[in-house]
Amino acid sequence: MAKAKRKRYSTAQKQKIIGFVEDHNAKNGRGGQAAASKKFKVSVLSIGNWLKGGGASKKKASVKKTKVAGSGSVTATLSRMTVIQEKIAALNAEFDALKKQL
């Protein structure tokens, strides 16, 4: 039985698909990988690897991360982390106030 040849995707194609995933997740919270898989006919595993910046080796992975990083994923992650940190600070202040009442 002959092996099927793997399809190669350009950096531009990967960025387009990753951008779609991030937009979908921003609007719907989740499900972007599955939606992109159906729309672009790409394996969910491939999309997951691109999002993680995965490759065969760490050296290749760091190169892929650099190429894919233009999709804004780092910025989106940092903004989410800032919002979470603000929520934690507010909850800590509320917790301190409740401890004082006790």
Contacts in CASP RR format, 6 or more apart in sequence:
PFRMAT RR
TARGET T0000
AUTHOR 0000-0000-0000
METHOD contacts of the structure
MODEL  1
MAKAKRKRYSTAQKQKIIGFVEDHNAKNGRGGQAAASKKFKVSVLSIGNW
LKGGGASKKKASVKKTKVAGSGSVTATLSRMTVIQEKIAALNAEFDALKK
QL
9 17 0 8 1.000
9 42 0 8 1.000
9 46 0 8 1.000
11 67 0 8 1.000
11 68 0 8 1.000
14 50 0 8 1.000
14 67 0 8 1.000
14 68 0 8 1.000
15 67 0 8 1.000
15 68 0 8 1.000
15 70 0 8 1.000
15 71 0 8 1.000
17 36 0 8 1.000
17 40 0 8 1.000
17 42 0 8 1.000
17 47 0 8 1.000
17 50 0 8 1.000
18 47 0 8 1.000
18 50 0 8 1.000
18 51 0 8 1.000
18 68 0 8 1.000
18 71 0 8 1.000
18 73 0 8 1.000
19 71 0 8 1.000
20 32 0 8 1.000
20 35 0 8 1.000
20 36 0 8 1.000
20 39 0 8 1.000
20 40 0 8 1.000
21 32 0 8 1.000
21 33 0 8 1.000
21 35 0 8 1.000
21 36 0 8 1.000
21 47 0 8 1.000
21 51 0 8 1.000
22 71 0 8 1.000
22 72 0 8 1.000
22 73 0 8 1.000
22 76 0 8 1.000
24 31 0 8 1.000
24 32 0 8 1.000
24 35 0 8 1.000
24 36 0 8 1.000
25 31 0 8 1.000
25 32 0 8 1.000
26 76 0 8 1.000
33 44 0 8 1.000
33 47 0 8 1.000
33 48 0 8 1.000
33 51 0 8 1.000
34 44 0 8 1.000
36 42 0 8 1.000
36 47 0 8 1.000
37 43 0 8 1.000
37 44 0 8 1.000
37 47 0 8 1.000
49 55 0 8 1.000
50 64 0 8 1.000
50 68 0 8 1.000
51 73 0 8 1.000
53 61 0 8 1.000
53 64 0 8 1.000
53 65 0 8 1.000
53 68 0 8 1.000
54 60 0 8 1.000
54 61 0 8 1.000
54 64 0 8 1.000
54 65 0 8 1.000
55 61 0 8 1.000
55 64 0 8 1.000
END
